[in-house]
């Protein structure tokens, strides 16, 4: 995977202040052998932006090594229309074209759309408005929202929904439509995100969105009206094969922590709900309690499942010890990232060692409770054992949280929790 060399975390989102004479929006149209459709597309888009868009704009035609008259058509449009320019790439790849143009653009909002203009242009202003206002980092058109209106064949409908289902199940994606050719991104986000995106073809969009979502960036979705282009030159089988390879590559990189996504995180306080300047309210503590309780419930369920699995073969005490050890490791790792915001591998071993000390306290409480139950009832029912374990775990929960917060993941004075822990984790 590419290595990100950009400095620091992203700044707090802020509304964009237009600079006289400079474009606020740069719309890229990547093309390959589109001499027929390019002219009508650019003229229609130019007329729509001139009539409806309240800020200066630019349209950039990115030619992907076309072998027909597309370069001449693009040059003619750039000469005839204000705010239109063209660029030529000698290698194919939609992702390569977008990366090249976006990396060199001076516009604070960068967008792209397919040359067939399948998406109704009335969705363009709603797409980029949240980026201009400072509300969101990226924006995508979605054909899968309830209010979207879509006209396309059954085969493309099935492929699109199956692909997005695959992303949800394999990469835990929460955005609804990865493939719609109608997206926008703030330039400072693109500067940090593009060096992490490896794909240069059709999977470029998906990889960009998955990494942005995993980094905690805000993705705004706009329902669109979309009409399928029957003359589309996309090869479904070849594209699907490349997409599956991309899903495997990105999933593996995320699983082993090979991507420095903490560098993309917005600073603490970007979301008003994170601010602690509310009299009488410790926002950091409240957030940590919610995370700790969520992790605690899940690790308790894991403990009970493991205990039940081991109970028949090794006896209650050993089964409890092994189950509690495994769930404790998972609990420390989950609390490290989700509750206390520590990312990266640095000091992970130390945190696990400290977590095992906390585990020993839980083991003493639960094992002691089981011993007391066995002394009172030589052959207790399995349900009774589980009830005793739940009670003992609840008794250890408060002490576990206090030890994690004060000893394992202490908050540094003078800094917010997310900033201090994310730096520690690099």
N, C-alpha and C positions, 0 to 999 in steps of 0.2 A: 504494500500500500504506500501511496505517496506520503511524505513527511511534511507536516505543517510547520512552516518557519515564521508564521505571522506572530507578532508580539501580543502578549497580554490577553485579557478577556475583552469581550465586546463592551462598548460603553452603554450607558442607559439610553434606551430609545427616546427620541425627541422628535417633535414635528419638524419637517423639512422646511427651510426658509429658501424660497426660490431666489436665484441670483439672476439679475437682468442679463439677458442675452445668452444664458446657458440653459440647456434642456433639463427639465426635471425628469422626463421619462425617455428612455431609449428602448424602442420596440424592435427586436431582432426577428427577421424572417429567414430561417435557414432553408435553402433550396438546393435541389439537385435535379437538373434537366427539367425545369419548370418554365420553359420559354412561352408556353401557351397561357398558363394561369398567373404568372408573376405580374404582368402589367395591370390587369383588372384588380388583382388583390391589393397592390400597393396604392393604386389610385383610390380605391374604395376606402382603404384604411386611412389614407391621407385626408380625404374629404371628411371622414367621420371625426378624426382627431381635431381638424381645423374647426369644425362646427361645434364640438361638444367638450373638448378637453380644455380646462381653464388655465393651463400652464404651457410653457414652451415644451416642445417634444422633438424627437428625432426618430426616423425609421431607418433601420440598417438592414440591407439585404446581404446575407452571408451565403455566398455561393460555395457549395461543397464539391469542387472539382467537376463541375458540369461539363459535358462533352457536346452539348447542343448550343443554341444561341442565347442561353440564359445569361452569360456574362455581358453580352452586348445589350440585352434588354435591361439588365440592372443598371448598367452605365447610362443608358438613355433616360431612365427614370430619375437617376441622381442628377442628371443635367437639367431635366425639365421641371422638377418639383423641388421647392424649398424644403429644407429639413429632411431630405432623403439622401442617403449615401449608400455606397456598395463596397463590399470587400470580397476578395477572392482567396479561397484556400485551395491548395493543391492536393489535399487529402480529403477523402470522404469522412463523414461522421457528424451527425447532428450535435452530439455532445461536444465534439471538438470545435465546431463552429460557435456554439454558445459560449464555451469557455474563452475562446479567442476574443470575441467581440465584447463580452461582459468584462473581461480582465482589462481591456484597454479603454473602456467607456468612462467618460467623466460625469455621466448622469447619475443622480443619487438613487433613482429607481430604474431597475432593469427588468425587461419583460421579453417574452417571445410568444409567437403564435404560428401555427402552421399556415402554409401558403394557400391552402384550400379554403380558409376562413369558414370552417365548419361551425365554429362557435359564433353566436350572435355578438356583434361588436358592442351592443348596449351593455354587456357585462364588463367591458374594459375599465370604465371609470370605477365601478364598485370593486374591481379586482385590485387596482393600485391605490385607491383612497386610503385603506388602512395602513399602507406602507408610508404614504406621504404624511399622514397624521401622527405617525409614531406608535400606532396600536399594535402592529404586527411586523414580523421579520420577513415572512414569505407569504405568498398568496397563490392559490391554485383554483382553476375552474373545475367543478365537479359535475359529471353527468349522472351521478348515482344518488343525488339528493332527491328527496320526495318532490320538491318543487321544480326540479329540472325537467325540461321537455326535450326528449331525444328521439330522433328518427334514424334508425339503422337496422341492418339485417340481423337475423337471429344468430348467425355465426359470430359476428363481431361482438354482439351483446354477451354471448356466452364466454368468449375469450376474455373480454374485459372484466367481467365479474369473477371469473375463475382466477384471473391473475391477481386481482385485488384481494380475493380470499386467501390466496397463497401468501401474499405479503403479510396479511394479518396473522396467519397461523405460524409462519416461519420466522418473520422478523418483528412480530408484535407491532406492526404499523397500525396507527389509528386514523390516518388520513384516508379519505374514501376513494379517491380516484388518482392513481399515479400517472396514468398515460394521457390524460387530456392535454392537448397541445395548446395550453393557455395558462401561463404561469408568470409570476413576477417575484422579484427579490430586491431587498435594499442593498445598495452597493457595498456598504461596510460589512454586511453579512456575507456577500459573495466573495469579498476579498479574503475572508477567513475560511470559508467553506470550500471554495473551488479547489484549493491545493489538496484537499482530502479526497476529492472525487476522482476515481481512476478511470471510469468508463468514458469512452468517446463517442458512443453510438446511442441507441435508443434507450438503454438502461440508465443513461445519465440522469434523467429526471428522477427516477426511483431512488437511485443512490443519493442524490442531493437531498431528497425529502426525508429519507430514512435517517441520514446522519443529522440533519437539522432537528428532527423530532427527538432523536436520542440525546441530543445536546440540550434539550429543553427550550428550543426556540419556538416562537409562536407562529403557527401556520393557519392563515385565514382561508376559509373555503367559500367559494361563490357558486351558487347553483347557476347553471348555464342552459341556454337553449342550443341544441347541437344537432346538425343534420349531417349524416354520413356522406362522405365523398365516394361515389361508386368507382371513380377512376384513381383511387389512392394506389400509390406504388409500393406501399409497405408489404413486405413478404412476411406473412404471419408466422409460418413455421420457423423460418430462420430467426426472426426477431424473438419468438418465444424461447428458442434454444439459447440464444445469447442472454436473455433475461434470466433464465434458470441458472446459468453459469454465474451471472452477477449476484443473484440472491445467495448462492452458496458462498461466493467470495466475501461478500459483505457480512453475511451471518457469521462466518468463521472469524473475520477480523474483529467483530463486536464481541464474540464469545471469549476471545483471548485478550481483549483489552488493547488491541494494537493501534487504536485510533485515539489521539489526544483530544477527545471531545470536550473536556473540561475547559479548554481554551476558548470554546465558543459560548460558554455560559454567560448569560447576562448577569451583571453584578447584583448583589443583595440590595433590595429596595426598589428594583425596577417594577415589580408588581406591588401596587398599593397594599395588598394583603400581607406583604412581607414586612411592612414598615413597623417599627417598634415604638414610634414616637406618639403612641396613643396613651394618654394618661391612665395609669392603673392596669395596663395590659402588656404582658410580656409576650410579644408575638412569637419570639424564638422558642420559648418554652412550650407554648401552645402547639406550634407546628411539630416540635419534637415529640410531644406526648401523643399526638395523633399518629405519627409515624411509628413510634415505639409500640403503641397498642395494636396497630395493624400487623406489624412484624411479630409481636408477641402471640397474637391469635393464630397466625399461620404456623409459627414454630411450635406452638403447643399442639396443634393438630398433627404436625409432622411427628412430634414426640410420641403421641398416642398411637399413630399408625405404625411407627417403627416398633414401639413396645409390644403391640399386639402381634406383629409379625415375628418377633424374636421370642415371645413369652413361652411358646410351646416347646422350643428346642433347648433353651439354656436356663430356664427358671426366671422368676420375677426380678431378683436383684441384679443379675448380670444383664438381663434384657433392658431393665431400666437404665443401667449405667451406659450401655452402648447406645441406646436410643437417645438419651439425654446428651451424650457427647456429640453425636452427629447433628442433632438439632441445634446444639449450642454453637457449633461451627457455622452452620447456616444462619443462625440468629445474629451472631456477631458480624458476619459479612453483610447481611441485609441491613442491620442497624447502622453499620459503618457508612454505607452509601445512602440509604433512604432516610434515616432519621437524623444523622449528624452531618451528612453532606460531604463525607471524605471520599475522594476519588483518586484513582491511580494506585500503583503497587507499593509505593514507599511507605514503610512502617506497617504494612499489612500484617507481617508476621508478629510484630510486637503487639499489635491490637488483638490478634487471635490469642496470643499467650495471655494477655490480660483478661480476655474474654473467658479463657479456660479457668482462671481464678474465680471469676464470677460463676462459671459453670459448677465449680466445686461446691460453692455455697448452695446452689440449687440441688446438686446431687446429695449433699448432706441432709437437706430438708426433705427431699422426696424419699431417699433411702431410709431415713429415720422414720418417716411416716409409714412406709411399707413394713418396716421392722415392727413398729408398734401395732400395726394391724394384724400381722402374723402372730404376734405374741397374744393378742386378744382373741383372734379367731384362727386356729391352725390351718383351715382350708377355706379362705374367703372366696366369695364369688368374684368372677372377672369384672363384673360391673362395679362391685364395691371397690376393687383395686383401682379402677379408672377414676372413680369419684374421689378417692383419697389422693391420687396423683394430681387431679385438677385442683383440689383444695391446696395442696402443697405448692403447686406452681403459682397459684394466685398469691399465696403468702410471700413467695420469693420475688414477685414481680416488682413491687415498689422498691425493694432494696436493689434489685438488678438495675432498674432505671437510674437510680441515684448514683450507683457505682459507675455505670457507663457514662453518665453525663459529667460527673466530677473527676473521674480517674482515667477511664479508658479514652474518652473523646472530650477532653476539657476544652472549654471555650476560652480563647485568648482575650485578655483585657484590651479594650480599645479597638477591637475589630469585630465584624459581624461573623456569625458562625459559618456561613457559606464561603465567605472569602478566605478566612483563616484555614479552614479544613481543606478547601480545594487547593490552596497553595502547598499545604503540607503533603498532599497526595501526589504532587508532581515529581 
